[in-house]
């Protein structure tokens, strides 16, 4: 039932810092990578969304997330509210769950769930969390932070991209490789015209494309929008929905732009580029 998603030009990301001889820009895969199943999704070019992480628990896919600093991951509150984060690992620089050779594995030392997080049988509200990992990562061609949006920025009528290793269908297993799908972001007015209207709040946004959606295991993952400056911005965090790719119910995402100040305050001791 649960699936989540989710950048201002830079969240303190210094424009010209070098990483292994490369310019480090948030939300921008390295040229070396670019040149080289989410329901209805397709295979990504390996490491073309290098901020995306997998959060696994007891060896199984639990939730997604996005690197926002060298010490912090942005994810969904419901991923941690009822589960012990000490039993989880964060896989960074991952493409294929069956190939962890060059993947950075980290434990979680702290999780800050939004103080106004609430949940009922249908929805999660203020569904956002900042995860602190036990050891900072070094940014590289395969590990790059995502950019945050401007406070209050809207993305209505834009096309966003969800990525994750979650189930490729309600009764199907998780994907071993990172998948992506493109979804149209609905305006708040369009969202309120859906069958979900009675469950929606201002910090939520809807997105839908026929036959495409996030599903279990994608929760907490980033829903990103490509900007004209060549960078991806995190518009949302995969949060909740009814079924997967059900045409009557669009997927619901936590608006990252609603929480930018909160995110920054809870990740202030991290660095966005080394």
SETORRO-313470 format. One record per atom (N, C-alpha, C): residue in three letters; x, y, z. Coordinates in steps of 0.001 Angstrom, whole numbers, padded with zeros to 6 digits, always signed. Atoms other than C-alpha are relative to their C-alpha. Example, Ala and Ser with C-alpha at 12.3 -4.5 7.8 and 13.67 -1.06 7.14 Angstrom:
<sites>
ala+000890-001190+000000 ala+012300-004500+007800 ala+000900+001200+000000 ser-000820-001190-000060 ser+013670-001060+007140 ser-000770+001090+000730 
</sites>
This chain:
<sites>
unk+000824-001199+000000 unk+000000+000000+000000 unk+000855+001243+000000 unk-000797-001202-000079 unk+002781+002370+000809 unk+000977+000101-001165 unk-001057-000273+000947 unk+005018+003945-001793 unk+000222+001497+000012 unk-000267-001406-000183 unk+006777+007252-001578 unk+000946+000592-001021 unk-000996-000695+000701 unk+008616+009769-003378 unk+000251+001364+000598 unk-000095-001450+000070 unk+010261+012188-003937 unk+000401-000082-000710 unk-001391-000014-000386 unk+015722+021056-005169 unk+000620+001318-000490 unk-000596-001316+000319 unk+016737+024388-005261 unk+001293-000249-000728 unk-001141+000257+000859 unk+019664+024842-007562 unk+001148-000635+000772 unk-001008+000613-000847 unk+022057+024034-004734 unk-000466+000138+001442 unk+000271-000156-001426 unk+021459+023329-001038 unk+001361+000214+000652 unk-001321-000277-000511 unk+024695+024982-000107 unk+001065-000734-000771 unk-000970+000771+000780 unk+026400+022982-002844 unk+000923+000972-000722 unk-000937-000928+000607 unk+029534+024873-003855 unk+000201-000338-001465 unk+000050+000204+001440 unk+029600+025361-007600 unk+001194-000749-000563 unk-001149+000478+000759 unk+033145+024468-008484 unk+000914-000943+000785 unk-000829+000967-000706 unk+034391+021935-005938 unk+000260-001205-000883 unk-000381+001135+000831 unk+036205+019016-007497 unk-000103-001293+000778 unk+000051+001337-000578 unk+035554+015354-006790 unk+000677-000941-000981 unk-000760+000887+000884 unk+038158+012999-008247 unk+000187+000649-001372 unk-000235-000686+001264 unk+038897+015636-010871 unk-001249+000421-000724 unk+001265-000365+000634 unk+035206+016228-011625 unk-000620+001152+000751 unk+000755-001032-000675 unk+033139+019292-010918 unk-001179-000654+000698 unk+001078+000611-000769 unk+030686+018386-008183 unk-001208+000921+000037 unk+001246-000751-000022 unk+027163+019658-008750 unk-001104-000899+000524 unk+001134+000805-000462 unk+024155+018464-006817 unk-000964-000229-001158 unk+001047+000295+000974 unk+021521+016773-008933 unk+000457-000198-001422 unk-000508+000131+001370 unk+023807+016305-011941 unk+000941-001193-000099 unk-000903+001138+000198 unk+025207+012899-012893 unk+001246+000432-000769 unk-001228-000350+000701 unk+028784+013004-014096 unk-000125-000311-001484 unk+000034+000225+001447 unk+029321+013233-017847 unk+000473-001404-000348 unk-000516+001341+000269 unk+031222+009950-017642 unk-001097-001048+000111 unk+001101+000949-000169 unk+028078+008186-016448 unk-001036+000194-001094 unk+001076-000260+000954 unk+025591+009872-018743 unk+000386-000451-001392 unk-000407+000414+001330 unk+027632+009134-021837 unk+000032-001527-000108 unk-000037+001433+000142 unk+028046+005680-021319 unk-001421-000504-000416 unk+000872-000607+000909 unk+010706-001927-011627 unk-001190+000592+000714 unk+001176-000866-000102 unk+008757+000544-010468 unk-001024-000511-000987 unk+001045+000521+000872 unk+005392-000435-011988 unk+000007+000772-001314 unk-000033-000664+001294 unk+005521+000285-015704 unk+001312+000697-000274 unk-001277-000691+000153 unk+009122+001407-015311 unk+000938-000714-000943 unk-001008+000613+000846 unk+012192+000712-017363 unk+001363+000171+000642 unk-001350+000024-000557 unk+015853+000076-016613 unk+000658+001357-000157 unk-000763-001240+000101 unk+017922+003138-015818 unk+001392-000298-000541 unk-001432+000102+000272 unk+021373+003733-017222 unk+000678-000096+001363 unk-000606+000154-001320 unk+023498+002478-014299 unk+000629+001288+000525 unk-000539-001154-000717 unk+024292+005292-011836 unk-000395+001349-000610 unk+000445-001268+000574 unk+022403+007922-013841 unk-000865+000799+000970 unk+000673-000710-001091 unk+020506+008822-010650 unk+000820-000248+001272 unk-000995+000417-000987 unk+023540+008720-008324 unk-000266+000447+001432 unk+000397-000371-001355 unk+021778+010228-005294 unk-000941-001038+000617 unk+001004+000958-000459 unk+019347+007298-005025 unk+000642-001110+000822 unk-000535+001053-000864 unk+019953+004867-002160 unk-001084-001026+000296 unk+000909+001059-000458 unk+018399+001588-001060 unk+000197-000175+001495 unk-000030+000286-001432 unk+017523+001058+002586 unk-000533-001417+000173 unk+000371+001413-000110 unk+017494-002662+003322 unk-000091-000388+001472 unk+000187+000496-001362 unk+016366-004509+006422 unk-000026-001518-000036 unk-000103+001456-000030 unk+017335-008078+007181 unk+000175-000576-001411 unk-000327+000470+001331 unk+018631-008411+003638 unk-001066+000228-001052 unk+001090-000223+000951 unk+015389-007284+002005 unk-000218+001490-000216 unk+000277-001387+000331 unk+014455-004062+000246 unk-001085+000543+000925 unk+000949-000593-000945 unk+012719-001812+002776 unk-000565+001318-000529 unk+000429-001317+000484 unk+012619+001747+001428 unk+001099+000602-000867 unk-000976-000763+000761 unk+014361+004195-000853 unk+000357+001284+000724 unk-000410-001284-000560 unk+016004+007526-000179 unk+000915+000713-000965 unk-000891-000794+000853 unk+018184+010255-001638 unk+001063+000674+000864 unk-001108-000685-000676 unk+021592+011526-000550 unk-000192+001513-000137 unk+000086-001462+000046 unk+021314+015217+000404 unk+001268+000656+000539 unk-001339-000429-000401 unk+024675+015604+002189 unk+000860-001254+000100 unk-000877+001169-000131 unk+027667+013370+002776 unk-000335-000859+001216 unk+000367+000732-001209 unk+026046+012269+006052 unk-001496-000271+000117 unk+001449+000053-000182 unk+022306+012469+005412 unk-000736-000475-001247 unk+000889+000516+001039 unk+019605+010754+003396 unk-001409+000516+000293 unk+001395-000419-000127 unk+016119+012135+002777 unk-000897-001173-000360 unk+000882+001136+000236 unk+013384+009524+003050 unk-001377+000307+000595 unk+001364-000158-000510 unk+009836+008958+004341 unk-000077-000372+001479 unk+000151+000285-001419 unk+008785+009025+007965 unk-000532-001390+000274 unk+000613+001300-000283 unk+006704+005869+007700 unk+000971-001163-000175 unk-001004+001053+000155 unk+009802+003898+006712 unk+000658-000364+001326 unk-000717+000198-001260 unk+011079+004243+010290 unk-000901+000047+001231 unk+000878-000202-001156 unk+008078+004925+012501 unk-000231-001286+000773 unk+000331+001259-000662 unk+007378+001260+013259 unk+001090-001061-000139 unk-001093+000944+000188 unk+010727-000342+012423 unk+001264+000542+000663 unk-001238-000377-000679 unk+014048-000312+014265 unk+001077+000303-001041 unk-000996-000370+001019 unk+016541+001617+012130 unk+001338-000683+000232 unk-001276+000677-000277 unk+019380-000241+013857 unk+000126-001333-000722 unk-000029+001248+000776 unk+018424-003313+011837 unk+000095+000264-001501 unk-000020-000385+001414 unk+018767-001398+008544 unk+001407+000383-000453 unk-001229-000474+000632 unk+021629-000675+006159 unk-000374+000879-001192 unk+000195-000882+001150 unk+021927+002056+003550 unk+001037-000368-001055 unk-000894+000354+001110 unk+023381+001025+000179 unk+000094+001207-000925 unk-000229-001254+000717 unk+024911+004025-001603 unk+000887-000277-001211 unk-000726+000294+001231 unk+026177+004071-005179 unk-000425-001319-000603 unk+000524+001302+000412 unk+023988+001054-005898 unk-000714+000076-001340 unk+000822+000175+001197 unk+022589-000094-009229 unk-000729-001339+000065 unk+000546+001355+000021 unk+022065-003864-008963 unk+000141-000627+001385 unk-000020+000586-001344 unk+021110-005495-005658 unk+000786-001303+000070 unk-000795+001222+000030 unk+022950-008629-006772 unk+001489+000273-000211 unk-001401-000364+000227 unk+026215-006721-007312 unk+000362+001160+000917 unk-000339-001019-001000 unk+027480-004862-004246 unk+001497+000299+000029 unk-001467-000083+000017 unk+031147-004837-005290 unk+000515+001408+000313 unk-000502-001365-000188 unk+031621-001052-005430 unk-000994+000879+000766 unk+001042-000729-000722 unk+028693-000084-003228 unk+000477+000360+001407 unk-000305-000420-001361 unk+029169+001909-000027 unk-001164-000417+000909 unk+001022+000430-000958 unk+027291+000300+002878 unk+000183+000770+001301 unk-000044-000768-001233 unk+026423+002361+005936 unk-001102-000457+000953 unk+001022+000188-001018 unk+024581+001818+009189 unk-000667+001350+000265 unk+000733-001213-000351 unk+022063+004332+010482 unk+000205+000285+001477 unk-000215-000368-001399 unk+022901+006209+013667 unk-001144+000827+000570 unk+001111-000812-000491 unk+019864+008488+013858 unk-001003+000229-001123 unk+001062-000361+000938 unk+016549+009202+012162 unk-000869+001060+000659 unk+000908-001041-000470 unk+014591+012413+012600 unk-001255-000054-000864 unk+001299+000004+000670 unk+010940+011920+011666 unk-000692+001320+000316 unk+000655-001284-000249 unk+008919+015094+011252 unk-000878-000085+001242 unk+000695+000016-001287 unk+007436+016037+014607 unk-001527-000051-000132 unk+001445+000039+000209 unk+003942+016314+013095 unk-000439-001194-000857 unk+000369+001203+000746 unk+003993+012932+011383 unk-001199-000681+000661 unk+001137+000798-000466 unk+000668+011118+011691 unk-000346-001012-001073 unk+000344+001043+000947 unk-000729+008009+010072 unk-001356-000579+000357 unk+001223+000762-000226 unk-004059+006288+009624 unk-000041-001137-001011 unk+000086+001181+000859 unk-005316+003322+007619 unk+000238+000302-001468 unk-000122-000352+001420 unk-005121+005239+004336 unk+001247+000801-000286 unk-001039-000958+000367 unk-002541+007995+004488 unk+001000+000254+001109 unk-001001-000523-000923 unk+000616+009331+006121 unk+000103+001499-000240 unk-000053-001458+000093 unk+000844+013056+006859 unk+001321+000497+000566 unk-001340-000473-000364 unk+004077+015063+007159 unk+000982-001167-000038 unk-000722+001264+000145 unk+005680+011886+005887 unk+001389+000243-000566 unk-001353-000328+000432 unk+009317+012864+005769 unk+000965-000261+001147 unk-001005+000311-001017 unk+012517+011905+007598 unk+001387+000288-000541 unk-001420-000171+000329 unk+016204+012777+007615 unk+000793-001064+000750 unk-000773+001120-000529 unk+018523+009811+008148 unk+001470+000407+000093 unk-001439-000231-000167 unk+022064+010139+009524 unk+000723-001332-000063 unk-000767+001236+000136 unk+024578+007495+008484 unk+001242+000041+000884 unk-001058+000102-001006 unk+027432+006266+010667 unk+001345+000531-000476 unk-001284-000478+000538 unk+030249+007352+008363 unk-000264+000771-001291 unk+000262-000787+001213 unk+030291+010116+005728 unk+000447-000737-001258 unk-000421+000547+001282 unk+030482+009107+002082 unk+000816+001049-000739 unk-000772-000897+000854 unk+032877+010575-000423 unk-000706+000083-001339 unk+000682-000158+001272 unk+031190+012030-003484 unk+000914-000411-001144 unk-000750+000550+001129 unk+032237+010470-006774 unk-000903-000011-001216 unk+000833+000098+001198 unk+030927+009671-010242 unk-001299-000745+000271 unk+001184+000817-000268 unk+028447+007237-008698 unk-000733+000396+001284 unk+000657-000488-001214 unk+027573+009125-005487 unk-000011+001523-000034 unk+000161-001450+000140 unk+026251+012663-005920 unk-001275+000404+000728 unk+001223-000403-000708 unk+023771+014577-003715 unk-001035+000596-000951 unk+001075-000632+000750 unk+020399+015637-005054 unk-000131+001452+000448 unk+000272-001390-000358 unk+019428+019308-005103 unk-001389+000097+000624 unk+001300-000265-000603 unk+016592+020588-002941 unk-000698+001133-000756 unk+000720-001082+000671 unk+013850+022841-004330 unk+000030+001270+000832 unk+000197-001215-000769 unk+013174+026380-003272 unk-001205-000206+000916 unk+001132+000090-000917 unk+010872+026742-000290 unk-001286+000413-000708 unk+001290-000311+000594 unk+007289+026612-001569 unk-000080-000167-001505 unk+000007+000152+001460 unk+008260+025814-005162 unk-001048-001029-000431 unk+001039+000888+000518 unk+005473+024208-007193 unk+000460-000630-001316 unk-000412+000732+001193 unk+005874+021632-009963 unk-001188-000482-000821 unk+001208+000426+000707 unk+002318+021341-011298 unk+000208+000003-001505 unk-000043+000173+001454 unk+002057+020128-014908 unk+001389-000320-000529 unk-001324+000444+000413 unk+005728+019164-014947 unk+000016-001525-000044 unk-000202+001451+000021 unk+006915+015653-015723 unk+001158-000327+000929 unk-001032+000413-000930 unk+008852+014043-012904 unk+000386-001454-000223 unk-000498+001370+000134 unk+010813+010802-012623 unk+000114-000632+001372 unk-000192+000784-001215 unk+010521+008203-009886 unk+000977-001130-000313 unk-000961+001089+000166 unk+013291+005671-009389 unk-000025-000852+001261 unk-000030+000858-001170 unk+013551+002684-007115 unk+000163-001466-000345 unk-000134+001460+000121 unk+013996-001035-006528 unk-001236-000711+000551 unk+001191+000575-000607 unk+010465-001611-005235 unk-000678-001017-000891 unk+000735+001023+000742 unk+007929-004175-006385 unk-000449+000518-001355 unk+000417-000386+001351 unk+007099-004136-010082 unk-001482-000268-000218 unk+001447+000215+000028 unk+003472-004986-009263 unk-000456-000364+001387 unk+000524+000223-001347 unk+001186-005466-006275 unk+000380-001376+000535 unk-000288+001360-000443 unk+001773-009229-006131 unk+001360-000495-000477 unk-001287+000404+000566 unk+005256-009211-007623 unk+001145+000355+000938 unk-001164-000214-000843 unk+008750-009132-006170 unk+000676+001324-000326 unk-000766-001218+000237 unk+011164-006223-005885 unk+000908-000179-001212 unk-000927+000026+001116 unk+013349-005303-008812 unk+001429-000107+000524 unk-001412+000094-000371 unk+017024-006230-008624 unk+000802+001193-000505 unk-000702-001146+000573 unk+018050-003248-010777 unk-000855+001250+000156 unk+000712-001257-000177 unk+017129+000405-010478 unk-000869+000279-001221 unk+000952-000314+001052 unk+014021+001266-012477 unk-000460+001441+000114 unk+000518-001364-000011 unk+012530+004591-013466 unk-001313+000044-000766 unk+001247-000233+000720 unk+009167+005866-014636 unk-000285+001492+000023 unk+000348-001414+000110 unk+007949+009275-015796 unk-001476+000190+000317 unk+001364-000280-000429 unk+004813+010717-014212 unk-000286+001488-000119 unk+000406-001402+000057 unk+002886+013937-014722 unk-000458+000452+001384 unk+000370-000552-001302 unk+002587+016066-011605 unk-001296+000794-000145 unk+001292-000665+000055 unk-000981+017188-010999 unk+000021+001275+000851 unk+000164-001184-000839 unk-001911+020619-009712 unk-000784-000391+001248 unk+000764+000290-001211 unk-003411+020783-006224 unk-001484-000131-000321 unk+001412+000042+000382 unk-006791+021432-007859 unk-000344-001329-000673 unk+000234+001288+000662 unk-006508+018357-010086 unk+000063-001145+001002 unk-000140+001033-001023 unk-005382+016290-007126 unk-001279-000107+000834 unk+001211-000013-000811 unk-008470+017347-005167 unk-001220-000513-000761 unk+001094+000548+000804 unk-010658+016181-008051 unk+000047-001524-000077 unk-000144+001455+000048 unk-009423+012610-007628 unk-000791-000651+001131 unk+000704+000752-001035 unk-010932+009884-005466 unk+000691+000078+001354 unk-000750-000104-001252 unk-008307+010684-002828 unk-000278+001289+000755 unk+000163-001367-000489 unk-009588+014215-002123 unk-000142+000101+001514 unk+000266-000121-001435 unk-010807+013583+001427 unk+001214-000320+000863 unk-001182+000399-000765 unk-007382+012262+002452 unk+001198+000925-000217 unk-001148-000807+000407 unk-005179+015018+000996 unk+000210+001208+000908 unk-000395-001160-000792 unk-003301+017781+002826 unk+000954+000859-000827 unk-000820-000917+000808 unk-001321+020831+001584 unk+001434-000455-000243 unk-001394+000437+000176 unk+002045+019106+002060 unk+000134-001220-000906 unk-000002+001161+000897 unk+001064+016341-000371 unk-000208+000447-001436 unk+000268-000244+001416 unk+001118+016257-004163 unk-000269-001324-000685 unk+000381+001191+000743 unk-000229+013812-006711 unk+000718-000050-001341 unk-000581+000180+001334 unk+001294+012389-009870 unk-000549-001293-000584 unk+000586+001180+000636 unk+000014+009908-012409 unk+000369-000059-001469 unk-000063+000325+001419 unk+000697+008322-015767 unk-000545-001406-000140 unk+000682+001284+000164 unk-001278+005382-017099 unk+000996-001160+000066 unk-000816+001210-000111 unk+000258+002084-016011 unk+001310+000175+000728 unk-001276-000250-000661 unk+003090+003701-014025 unk-000253+000507+001412 unk+000180-000417-001380 unk+003533+004221-010310 unk+001194-000478+000815 unk-000895+000592-000969 unk+005679+003615-007275 unk-000753-001129+000685 unk+000673+001110-000681 unk+004975+000478-005255 unk+000792-000328+001263 unk-000661+000345-001239 unk+006039-001256-002036 unk+001507-000132-000206 unk-001455+000000+000113 unk+009766-000777-001455 unk+000527+001264-000635 unk-000416-001289+000563 unk+009841+002498-003383 unk-000190+001119+001009 unk+000268-001001-001018 unk+008637+004364-000281 unk+001277+000714+000422 unk-001146-000782-000429 unk+010948+007177+000743 unk+000913+000415-001127 unk-000872-000295+001131 unk+012548+007305-002682 unk-000262+001371-000595 unk+000121-001343+000565 unk+013079+010514-004650 unk-000864+000051-001257 unk+000777-000343+001192 unk+010626+011948-007178 unk+000611+001294-000505 unk-000842-001116+000423 unk+012793+014297-009225 unk-000488+000622-001304 unk+000357-000754+001204 unk+012292+016943-011903 unk+001283+000553-000611 unk-001188-000487+000701 unk+014879+017852-014529 unk-000162+001479-000328 unk+000062-001446+000204 unk+015620+021596-014644 unk+000785+000415-001242 unk-000665-000499+001211 unk+016818+023724-017548 unk+001499+000204+000198 unk-001436-000147-000255 unk+020204+024129-015847 unk+000735-001340-000035 unk-000646+001301+000141 unk+020871+020427-016421 unk+000095-000805+001276 unk-000034+000722-001273 unk+020259+019324-012847 unk-001385-000503+000373 unk+001248+000510-000561 unk+017630+017258-011122 unk-000240+000630+001371 unk+000437-000535-001284 unk+015689+018735-008212 unk-000986-001003+000601 unk+000943+000928-000625 unk+013824+016604-005681 unk-001312+000719+000294 unk+001315-000603-000189 unk+010187+017586-005964 unk-000776-000699+001103 unk+000801+000732-000970 unk+008787+014848-003742 unk+000691-001223+000559 unk-000432+001248-000626 unk+009257+011816-001539 unk-001164-000983-000140 unk+001065+000983+000182 unk+007289+008645-002340 unk-000643-000274+001355 unk+000644+000082-001298 unk+004675+008486+000416 unk-001070-001077+000100 unk+001067+000983-000171 unk+001405+006598+000024 unk-000893-000036-001235 unk+000943+000131+001092 unk-001297+005445-002325 unk-000895-001188+000239 unk+000912+001137-000076 unk-004075+002962-002855 unk+000312-000906-001187 unk-000434+000886+001065 unk-002795-000024-004813 unk+001258+000539-000658 unk-001143-000452+000788 unk-000096+000431-007421 unk-000465+000170-001442 unk+000396-000305+001378 unk-000793+002109-010780 unk-001495-000203-000220 unk+001454+000065+000129 unk-004528+002133-010112 unk-000482+001293-000657 unk+000388-001219+000714 unk-006062+004580-012640 unk-000961+000900+000780 unk+000925-000819-000787 unk-008620+005765-010063 unk+000701+000824+001066 unk-000695-000653-001102 unk-005992+006823-007563 unk+001426+000380-000398 unk-001382-000400+000285 unk-002881+008873-008399 unk+000887-000286+001208 unk-000934+000169-001104 unk+000231+008296-006335 unk+000149+001298+000766 unk-000128-001186-000852 unk+000769+010685-003426 unk+001428+000088+000532 unk-001390-000270-000360 unk+004121+012255-002603 unk+000050+001143+001003 unk-000244-001113-000903 unk+005382+014456+000193 unk+000721+001103-000776 unk-000648-001121+000682 unk+006226+017895-001206 unk+001305+000364+000713 unk-001280-000376-000596 unk+009924+018453-000574 unk+000073+001504+000241 unk-000071-001461-000115 unk+009445+022197-001110 unk-000729+000523+001231 unk+000749-000381-001199 unk+007073+022313+001864 unk+000873-000084+001248 unk-000807+000318-001177 unk+009854+021130+004182 unk+001471+000406-000146 unk-001409-000307+000273 unk+013052+022706+002813 unk+000725+000505+001247 unk-000661-000530-001198 unk+013852+024687+005970 unk+000189-001097+001042 unk-000103+001101-000959 unk+013145+021637+008137 unk+001102-000970-000410 unk-001038+000909+000496 unk+015370+019455+005951 unk+001386+000584+000267 unk-001303-000637-000199 unk+018222+021941+006092 unk+000386+000029+001473 unk-000290-000061-001427 unk+017942+022356+009848 unk+000455-001348+000562 unk-000314+001334-000507 unk+018179+018602+010357 unk+001148-000677-000733 unk-001173+000555+000706 unk+021112+018079+007992 unk+001132+001034-000052 unk-000927-001141+000053 unk+023118+021225+008793 unk+001451-000391+000230 unk-001385+000381-000279 unk+026196+019336+009989 unk+000619-000841-001110 unk-000539+000731+001139 unk+026619+017575+006644 unk+000542+000938-001059 unk-000558-000762+001118 unk+028477+018717+003532 unk-000627-000501-001290 unk+000604+000425+001243 unk+026977+018703+000062 unk+001005-000358-001054 unk-001068+000384+000924 unk+030248+018493-001828 unk+001307+000049+000747 unk-001326-000001-000608 unk+033750+017540-000706 unk+001036+000548-000965 
</sites>
